[in-house]
Amino acid sequence: MQNEQDEITINIAGGAPEPDRIVRRSEVARMLGRKPKTIDRLVSKGVLRKVTFPRCQRAAGFRLNDIQTLIASGSSNPQGDPAKEQQ
């Protein structure tokens, strides 16, 4: 079993495994086609998990692997609202 602090690797597009990248909130919003505030709501509902950095109070991001999993599952609209949020 892997410890949370161990480096996680993913395989992107069939290439060599590379370290799981941390993505900023604005980039996650762009990838999901949502506003940054919606990303905050996904965190508060437990759909996404924020990654914080040691000794940094405000620095946080999201694991690219988690975002890719969310996109693959089609759950980027967890409210069940058929009308997607307008940008």
C-alpha positions as CSV (number, residue, x, y, z in Angstrom):
1,M,0.0,0.0,0.0
2,Q,1.3,3.4,-0.9
3,N,1.7,6.2,1.6
4,E,-0.1,9.5,0.8
5,Q,3.3,11.3,0.7
6,D,4.8,8.9,-1.8
7,E,5.1,10.0,-5.4
8,I,2.2,8.8,-7.5
9,T,2.9,8.1,-11.2
10,I,0.4,8.1,-14.0
11,N,0.6,7.0,-17.6
12,I,-0.5,9.7,-20.0
13,A,-1.2,8.9,-23.7
14,G,0.6,5.6,-23.6
15,G,4.0,7.3,-22.8
16,A,6.4,6.6,-20.0
17,P,4.9,7.1,-16.5
18,E,5.5,10.5,-15.1
19,P,4.9,12.0,-11.6
20,D,1.3,13.0,-10.9
21,R,1.2,16.7,-11.6
22,I,-0.5,19.3,-9.3
23,V,-2.9,21.5,-11.2
24,R,-4.2,25.0,-10.1
25,R,-7.8,25.7,-9.5
26,S,-8.1,27.9,-12.6
27,E,-6.6,25.2,-14.8
28,V,-9.1,22.6,-13.3
29,A,-11.9,25.0,-14.1
30,R,-10.8,25.3,-17.7
31,M,-10.4,21.6,-18.1
32,L,-13.9,20.9,-16.8
33,G,-15.5,23.9,-18.6
34,R,-16.6,25.4,-15.3
35,K,-15.9,28.6,-13.3
36,P,-13.3,28.5,-10.4
37,K,-16.1,29.0,-7.9
38,T,-17.7,25.7,-9.1
39,I,-14.4,24.0,-8.3
40,D,-14.7,25.2,-4.7
41,R,-18.2,23.7,-4.6
42,L,-16.9,20.4,-5.8
43,V,-14.3,20.5,-3.0
44,S,-16.9,21.3,-0.4
45,K,-19.1,18.4,-1.6
46,G,-16.2,16.0,-1.5
47,V,-16.1,15.4,-5.3
48,L,-12.6,16.8,-5.5
49,R,-9.8,16.7,-2.9
50,K,-7.4,19.6,-2.5
51,V,-3.7,18.9,-2.1
52,T,-2.0,21.3,0.3
53,F,1.7,21.9,0.6
54,P,3.7,21.6,3.8
55,R,4.5,25.0,5.5
56,C,2.3,26.9,3.0
57,Q,-0.9,28.2,4.4
58,R,-2.6,29.2,1.2
59,A,-0.9,27.1,-1.6
60,A,-3.1,24.3,-2.8
61,G,-3.9,22.4,-6.0
62,F,-5.5,19.3,-7.3
63,R,-3.9,16.0,-8.6
64,L,-4.2,15.7,-12.4
65,N,-5.0,12.0,-11.9
66,D,-8.1,13.0,-9.9
67,I,-9.2,15.5,-12.6
68,Q,-8.8,12.9,-15.3
69,T,-10.8,10.4,-13.3
70,L,-13.6,12.9,-12.8
71,I,-13.7,13.7,-16.5
72,A,-13.7,10.0,-17.4
73,S,-16.6,9.3,-15.1
74,G,-18.6,12.2,-16.5
75,S,-19.3,13.5,-13.0
76,S,-18.2,17.1,-13.6
77,N,-21.9,18.2,-13.0
78,P,-22.4,16.5,-9.5
79,Q,-25.5,18.7,-8.7
80,G,-27.5,16.6,-11.3
81,D,-28.6,19.9,-12.9
82,P,-29.2,19.3,-16.6
83,A,-28.4,22.9,-17.4
84,K,-24.7,23.3,-17.4
85,E,-23.2,26.4,-15.8
86,Q,-22.5,29.3,-18.2
87,Q,-19.1,30.9,-18.4
